[in-house]
């Protein structure tokens, strides 16, 4: 991975074989990004996406392997208990096979390249677990 900073924005090139969440977290930790947004495109060959089951209060995930274009990848950066917390959703597809999969990004391995943009927001929020909905919700500090 390589990246550059331009004002409050970061441009990342995530390389073949690298995991998306690890790469984004690495930049956030190195640069002290505590609040921001993420968006990206590229290609993945191994991706795990989930959907939250409201009755079971847990994510149900599925792993997909093959040639997939990242049609959309967006999310936010915050913290939980002082650590980087990424909340990212992704849609991937292979039009030749008629496949589209989407959900909460649990893991994504770049197969060709990934072009990601981070926007740093001045300020900070935290996360706190809500037993009512079963998720880590934004907590304003």
N, C-alpha and C positions, 0 to 999 in steps of 0.2 A: 504494500500500500504506500502510496505517496499522497501528500496533501499540501495545500497552501492556504494561507489566511489572507482575506481581502476585507478589511474593515471588520465588521461583525460576522462575516461569512467565511466558511471553509469549503473548499472544493477538494473532494477525495476521489482518488482512483483506487478502487479496491481490485486487486489482481486475482487471476485464476488460482483457485484452491483456497482462497482466504474466506473466512466466515464473516458475514456482514456485521452481526451484532458485536463481535469481538473487535472488529476494526473501528466501528463508530465509538464504542466504549473507550478504546485506547486513545482516540483523539480527544474525547471529552475529558478524560482524566489528565492527559498530558497538558491540555490547554486550559483546564479549569472551567469548562463549560458546565454550568449548573442548571441552565434553563434554555430551551431552544426548540427548534423544529428540524426535522430530517425529511429529505425527499431524495429519491434516486431511481435510476433505471439501469438496465444492463441485462445480464443473463445468468441464470443459475442452473446447476445440474442436479442439485440435491437440496431440497427445501422442505422444512416442516412448518406447517401452518395449523392454527387451531381456532376453535370457536368455543366460547364460554357457555357451558351448560348451566342454565339458570336454576334448574332443579337440583343438580348434584353439586353446585358451587365449585366447579372445576373445569379446566380447559380439556377439550377432547381434540387430540391432534392427529394429523395424518402426514406422512412423509411421501413426497413425490420425487421420482428420479427420472431424468431424461433431459431433453433440450427444451428449456423454458425461457422465454423473454419476460423480463420484469415489466409488466404493463403499468404498474403503479406501485410505488413504495413510499409511504408517508407516515409520519408519526411525530412524537415529541420526546424531549429530553427533560428530565427533572431529577430529583434525588429522592432517596428513601433511606432514612437513618444515616444520612451523610454520604451515601454511595450513589454512583450514577445509576439512574433508572431509565431505561428505554422502553417506550410503548409504541411499537411500530406495527402497521398492518401492510400486507402486500397482496397484490394480485399478479399471478403469473399465467402465461398461456403458451400454447403451441398450436397455432392456427392450422398447421398441416394435419394434426391429429384431432383437431376439434376439442382441445382440452383447455379449460380455464379453471384455476383454483385460487381461492382467496381466503384470507383470515389473518389472525394475529401471528406475526413472525416469531417463531421459536428458534429457528436455525435456518441459515441460507448460505450455501457454498457457491461462490462465484465460479462459473464454468468458462467464461471468456473474459469479461471485464465488468466492472460496476462503476457507475458515475454517480456519486452522491454529493449532495449539498447540505451543509449544516448552517443554520442561522442561529447565532447566539443572541439571546434576549438578556438585557441587563436586569438582574433580579434573581429571585430564587423562590421555588416552591418545594414542598416536600410531599411525600406520599404517606398515607395511613390506611391500614386495612379496615374495611367496613364489613362488619359481620352481617349487616342487612343485605348487601348485594354480593358479598364474597370477593370483592376486588380491592386492589390498592388504589384508593382515590386521591386526587390532588388535594393537598392541604395547604392553604395559604398561610405563610409564616410572617 
